[in-house]
Amino acid sequence: MELLVKNGFVYDPINGVNGEKMDIAIKDGKIVESVNERRARKVDASGMIVMPGGVDIHTHIAGAEVNTGRLLRPEDHFRDFEPKTAITRSGVGCSVPSTFTTGYRYARMGYTTIMNPSMPPLEAKHTHEELNDTPMVDKATYPLLGDWWFVLEYLKDKNLEECARHIAWIMNSTKGYAIKIVNPGGLEAWGFGHNVSSLDDQVPNFCVTPREIIRGLCKVNKLLNLPHTIHVHTNNLGTPGNYITALETMKCVQDLATENKPVIHITHCQFSSFKGDDWRTLESGAEEIANYVNCHSHATLDMGQVIFADTTTMTADGPFQYNLHELSGNKWVNHDVETETSSGIVPFRYKRKSYVHAIQWSIGLELALLIRDPWKIFMTTDHPNAGPFTSYPRIIAWLISKKAREASLKRINLRARNRSLLDSIDRELSFYEIAIMTRAGQAKALGLKNKGHLGVGADADIAVYNVNPERTDSSRKYKTVRKAFKKAAYTIKDGKIVVKNGEIQKHVNGATMWLNVQSSELAEITDDMKRRFREYWTVEYENYPVAENYLGSSNPITVKASV
Ligand SMILES: [Zn+2]
């Protein structure tokens, strides 16, 4: 099982490799120093770009919410389906693809690791069933813990150590990867038809505030030594004027950072960078957010880039989804997961000629271009909320080419165009910076040691794109680049060639990564906890734990907690 990727222009930012021509040697699924050149199978990457496999920090691809989205939208499937081949299974889906199609489409673009960002603990088994069913990529999922009753009670009592042990238990039990917080406090309030609107509002019945939830879980995250930071969908998401909430959310954990390490990830920040008092006066708050992020190093962000397309919005943010349903008049699903979280789903079309949608489109790109350090902002569409993940090559084109941006700017709503900051931004990202925003930075933020780079010992997850960086003026030939990133020349997963010229060559399952958090005092299921499970839920606590053999291919990552 030896493979040699020869002669490519290698972009490996974690190891400081910037477009150098070199060979990458692979043995038994890992990157090694060298292999026997005569014996090894060779991949000729001459004149092509070689990068680590793509990593997606935030993409809704599995679980009850996604599956409900599929049920809600037969029209989404009719116009986009994939027939069965000798290697691949059939599937459907434009904005909410079926599991197999999801895996194939990521692999075709050179992606090898994807993270599913919202899993109600009660629905962990369903989520893992669908992750098992998503081939070609490694994956993980984040349990929703910001409005979980146990957490709210521990935080009310200021009992952080107990809260940490409890979350260690939840992480192990649900086979989760990171602490996800969505509209902290707002989801609990939504259970009573309310919401919260500031970091200092009281959460009904719990005497805690969103600020205390964010800070508390940020401290818990540190006590547990989790590889990723808390992963936060801010309060007031999708509301004009909310850039202030996003700034306050980052500021509220500023003092918890040590050694310039990030302690918070603000996800799909585009949706939290709105300036203005209402939809009519909506403006971009990207400059304010970027100024803050440029001056601080405790926060990372992802874009949540809007794509002008028909898509399906789905978040745990029940009140936001209700507002979107009211605004659009589109069909809507509301879901309450008892004592844990909520969720909502609404189909949505982003239109070029809509002032609001065009401003949103501009905000995402402004954030990515105005934040100077690409290690702080990553490329996502919050799939499928702002657009399907299959649009990533288009975003790459906008980031590397001012001409590509101008071509789109010409076609958007005129008032939005006049207000967009894009005209004044000349920055065009290099392939090195693209490699950071689409794999290296994401892997680093997630604490995935063997991913996002091509150093010795890394997983042999590699993407080869057929574009010559020496001969291609990417600023002018952005369409060539877009095409190359749409169909990888090769995708290599664990040392196996799984995609060639954008076609699937081989089916692999990919593993589910999860955190095996070890705390000094084993988080025990006490009689008191059992009693509370019985009191709070209509199901017994035995329904929660997901056994390791429930995962198709389990890849536990051991974490030693400080509690
Ligand atoms: Zn999301």
Boltz pocket constraint, residues with backbone or C-beta under 6 A from the ligand:
constraints:
  - pocket:
      binder: B
      contacts: [[A, 58], [A, 60], [A, 117], [A, 268], [A, 314], [A, 315], [A, 382], [A, 383], [A, 385]]
      max_distance: 6.0
